[in-house]
């Protein structure tokens, strides 16, 4: 397909790549009813004429297969035109009256999809998972620094960056790009060459992306468990009381050393003075 001109059946859920693919044989223009309670943006959109495609055989086949009915928008436009603001009960009664009429018309553009609640739930879930997933990064860095000798720390960090780039940053775009391309169901063709993807299978795409990401993260969890098992006795954070005790002990040891040195210096001076008074040879004491 070289050009995509989607149309939406009047059931509000069935999309077609084009009017030709939907089997439509005619078209007309329709000006939808204006809702006095609508927002200015909706009123401006409703003031524009809509192209309606008639006698769409594939739309009728989809209606028979899915047992669908007219969407609320077309119930109000086609069968409740004189109503100012019909309520849900009235809309449902009008839908029941035309439930057996086949749907053979479609309008230009994609069908509207309201995924507000699902999208908000997804974003909140991903935020929580990202927060929990990031909690282990500092611990991993501390383990890597604690279990390596001082002279090898810089080399260890360099190898860490190299391996991360080699096994994560470089192959990730190619792997995920191949996964995304594999879920394409309609490619654009120009001059006999395949260019970019026009439509993806959303079900396959989200499953492939989520399962691949979950598998990689599961492998990382297994490796973290291995690190915990082999480095569980590694001291990462020293106890504050023990650290203060060590500092005090070190200070006491340093004081004792200073006292001993002062004593040795005093004895040396006394020895030199005694030898000088006696007229004997004086030797410098070398410790």
N, C-alpha and C positions, 0 to 999 in steps of 0.2 A: 504494500500500500504506500502510495506516495504522499497522500494528504489525508488527515483525519478530520472529519466533520461529524462529531458525535451528535446523536439525537437521543431523547429520553421518551420512553413510552408514557402514556398518560396514567399508568399505574404508579409512577413516581419512583420505581425501583429497577426497571429494566433499561439498560443502555445498549445502544447499537453504534458500531463504528461510523456508519453513514446511513443516509436515507436509502441508498441503493442496497446496502446489506440488509436493511430492514424490510425490503420488498415494497417500499412505498411507491405509489403510482401518481400521486398528485400532491399539491401543496396550496396553502392559502395563508393569509395573514389574519391574526386575531389580536384584538386589543383587550387585555384582561380588565376585570372589574376593579375599581379603586376602593380600597378599604379606608374609610375615613379615620380609623384609629391607627393606621400604619404610620411608621416613621417617615421622615422626608426622603430618606434614601430608598425605602421600599416604594413610596409613591412615585418617585422619579423613574425607578425601574419598571413599575407597572404601567407608566405612561407610554413606554416604547412598545410598538407592535411586535408580536411574537409570530414566528413562522411555524405553521402547523402542517405536518405531513399526513396525508390521508391514505386510506386503504393499504395499510402496512401489514402484509401477510405474516411476517415474522413476529410483529407485535401481537397479532391475534393468536399465533401459535404459542407465544410465551404466556399469554393470558390463560389459555386453556391448560397449559402445563403446570403453571404455578397457582391457578385458581385465585388470581389477584383481583383487585377492584380499583376503581378510580381513586386517585389521591385526593386529599382534602382540598387542595388548590383547585382541581378540575371539577370536583363536586360543587364547590361554590361558584365557579365560573360558568359551568354548563347547565346546572340544574337548580341553582339558587341565586340567580342573577338579581332578582328584585329585593333580596334580603340585605339590610344594612350591615348587620353584625350577627350572623348566625352562630348559635351556640353549638357545643359538641353533640348534644342530643339530636338537634335538628339535622346536623350534618350526617350523623349515623343513620337517621331515618331516610334521608335522601339517598344514601349509599345502598341501603337495603332495597329500595325501589328499583334501582338500576343494576342490581347485582348480577343479573343474568345477561345483560347486554355486553357483547364482545367489545374489547378494546382494540381498535384498529388505527388509532391516531398516535402521533408522537410529535414532540416539539424539539427545536434545536437546542443544543447544549447538553451537558451532563445532568443527570438527576441530582437533586440536592441531597446531601448527606449531613445529618446532624449527629456529630460524634463528640459533642462538648463534654458530657459527663464522662464518657469513656476516655477521652484524651486527658482530662484533668486527673482521673484516677491513675492513668498510665504515668503521667509526669510525677505525681506524688510518689508512686511506687518506685520509679527509677531514681528519684532524689534520695529516698530512704536507703535503697540498695547501694547507691553511690557513696553515701556517707559511711555505711558499714564496711563497704569494700575498701575505702581509703584508710580505715583505722589501722590496718596492718602494715602500711608502708613505712611508718617511722620505726616500728618494731623490726622490720626486715633490715632497715639500714643500720640500726643499733647492733643487731646480731652480726651483721657483716663486719662492722667495725670492731666489735669486742673480741671476735674469735680469730682475728688476724693480728699478727705482730706489727709493731709500730712501723718498722722499715718496709713492710709490704702493703700498707694501707693504700697508698697512692696507686700502686700497680693494680690492686684489687678493684678500686673504683674505676680505673681505666678499662679493665676487662669487663666489668659490669656494664658500662656504657656500650662497649663494642658488641657484646653478646645481645644486649637489648635491641640495638639497632639492626643486628644481623638476623635475629630470629623473631623480631616483633615489628619494628618500624618499617623495615623494607618489605617483607612479604605480606603484611596486613592489607595494604591497598590492592595488591594483586589477588589475594584470596577472596576478599570481600567483593571486589569488582567482578570476579568470576561467578560468585554466588548470585549477585544481583543480575548479571547478564543471563544466567541460567533460568531465571524466573520470568524472563520476557516472553510474552505471548503474541506480540505484534511488532515487527520491525519495519522501520521506514526504508523504502527503496527509492533511489534516484539514479537514473541513467543505468539501470541494471546492477547497481551496487547497493549493498546493505549499509545503512548509515547508523542512526541511533534508534533506540527502542522507543516506541510510542506508548505502549501499554504494558504494565507488569501485572502478573498474578499476585494480588496483594496477600492472599492466603499463603501461597507458597513463599513469598518474599519474607513475611514476618516470621513464619516458622523456621525458614532457613537461617535468617539472621539471629534469631533468639536461640535456637538450638546450637548453632556454631559458637556463639558467645558464651552460652552456658557451659558447653563442653570445655572450652579453653579455660574458663574460670574454675571449673571442677578440677582440671589438671593442676592449676595453680594451688588450689586448696590441698590436694594430695601432696604436692611438694612442700607446702608450708607445714603439713603434719610431719613429714620426714625431717624437716629442719628442727621442729619442736622436739622430736624424739631423740635426735642425735645431739642437740644443743640444750637439752632441758636443764643441765647442771651449770650452764654458763651464767655467770653473774653479770647482769646488765645494769641494774641500779643498785648501788651500795646503800645499806641502811644508814640513815643519818646519824643515829647514836653511835654505831660502830665506827663510822668515819670520824666523828668527833673524838672518840676514844683513841683511835689511831693517831690523830693529830696531837692529842695531849701526850700520848706515850712518846711520840717522836720529839715533842718539845722537851719532855723530861730527859730523854736520852741526850739531846743536844746540850741541855744544861749541865748534866753530869760530865759530859766530855769537856765542857768549858772549865768546870771546877778542877778536873784532873789536870788539865793543861796549865791552869794557874798555879796549882800546887807544884808541878814539875818545874815551872819557871821560877817560883820562889826558892825551891831547893837548889836550883842551879845557881841563882844569884848568891845564896848563902855559902855554897861551896866555893865559888869564885872569890868571895870576900875573905873567907877563912884562909884560902891558899895564898892570897895576896898579903895578909897580915903575917903569915908564917914565913914569907919569903920563898915559898916553893914555886915550882912551875905551874902555870895556869894553862889549862887546856879547855878549849871550847867544847861544850857538851853537844854532841850531835844526836838528836833523837831519830 
